[in-house]
Amino acid sequence: MKITFILKGDPFSWKAHEAFRVATALGVNHEVNFVFIRDGVYTLTRWSPENLGVETFEKFYETLDFLNINLIVEDASMQERGLKETDFVKEVRVLSAEEISDLINESEAVFVW
């Protein structure tokens, strides 16, 4: 089963943590595309959430190597925020909105956070 997650909100909210938790569970047995758009792209950058009293995403990053989860960043969202691929803590695929739309259409389930 192919599943797509879309995180469009900032990394400070409970939504980012919950999206990671569910994606991790589903990534064990399914192909998961985790798409970061708008302010969601900041979730994968080198920021220090613990300085803001927010739990880090380190546990999620550590499990990625063992799961079938593809990290995808929308090119326009990345460019609008002045980010480069080297700003992300993990390797990502940078896709256009059109390519992301194709991924969504190919998915059997889509979760938007």
C-alpha positions in Angstrom: 0.0 0.0 0.0 1.3 3.5 -0.9 0.5 6.2 1.6 1.3 9.9 1.5 1.6 12.2 4.4 1.6 16.0 3.9 2.9 18.3 6.6 2.1 21.9 5.9 2.2 23.4 9.4 5.1 24.6 11.5 7.2 22.1 13.4 6.2 23.6 16.8 2.7 22.1 16.8 1.5 18.7 18.0 0.6 17.9 14.4 4.2 17.4 13.4 4.9 14.9 16.2 1.7 13.0 15.6 2.3 12.9 11.8 5.8 11.4 12.5 4.4 8.9 15.0 1.7 7.6 12.6 4.1 7.6 9.6 6.6 5.6 11.6 4.0 3.0 12.4 2.8 2.7 8.8 6.3 2.8 7.4 7.0 -0.7 8.8 4.6 -2.4 6.4 3.8 0.2 3.7 5.6 2.6 1.3 5.2 6.1 2.8 5.9 9.3 1.1 6.2 12.1 3.7 5.8 15.5 1.9 6.8 18.7 3.5 5.2 21.9 2.1 4.8 25.5 3.3 6.2 26.0 6.8 6.4 22.2 7.2 9.7 22.3 5.4 11.2 23.8 8.6 10.6 20.5 10.4 13.6 18.9 8.7 16.0 21.8 9.2 18.7 22.1 11.8 16.7 24.0 14.5 16.8 23.4 18.2 13.3 22.6 19.4 14.5 21.8 22.9 15.4 25.5 23.3 11.7 26.3 22.8 10.5 23.5 25.1 9.4 21.3 22.2 10.4 17.7 21.9 13.0 17.0 19.3 12.4 14.7 16.3 15.6 12.8 16.8 13.9 9.5 17.5 12.0 9.8 14.2 15.2 10.6 12.3 17.0 7.6 13.9 14.2 5.1 12.7 14.1 6.4 9.1 17.0 4.1 8.0 14.9 1.1 9.0 11.6 2.1 7.5 10.2 2.6 4.0 9.7 6.4 4.3 10.6 8.8 1.6 11.2 12.4 2.7 10.0 14.9 0.1 10.2 18.7 0.1 8.3 20.9 -2.3 10.7 23.0 -4.3 8.7 26.2 -4.2 8.2 26.1 -0.4 12.0 25.5 0.1 12.9 28.3 -2.2 10.4 30.8 -0.7 12.1 30.2 2.7 15.6 30.5 1.4 16.5 26.9 2.2 18.9 24.6 0.4 19.1 20.8 0.4 22.1 21.0 2.8 19.9 22.8 5.4 18.0 19.5 6.1 19.1 17.0 8.7 18.2 14.0 6.4 18.5 13.5 2.7 15.3 14.6 0.9 13.9 14.5 -2.6 13.0 17.9 -3.9 9.9 17.8 -6.1 7.6 20.3 -7.8 4.0 20.7 -6.8 3.0 18.9 -10.0 5.2 15.9 -9.1 3.8 15.9 -5.6 0.3 15.9 -7.1 1.2 12.8 -9.1 2.4 11.1 -5.9 -0.9 11.9 -4.2 -2.9 10.5 -7.1 -0.9 7.3 -7.0 -1.5 6.9 -3.2 -4.1 4.7 -1.7 -4.4 6.9 1.4 -3.4 10.5 2.1 -3.0 12.2 5.5 -2.8 16.0 5.7 -1.4 17.6 8.8 
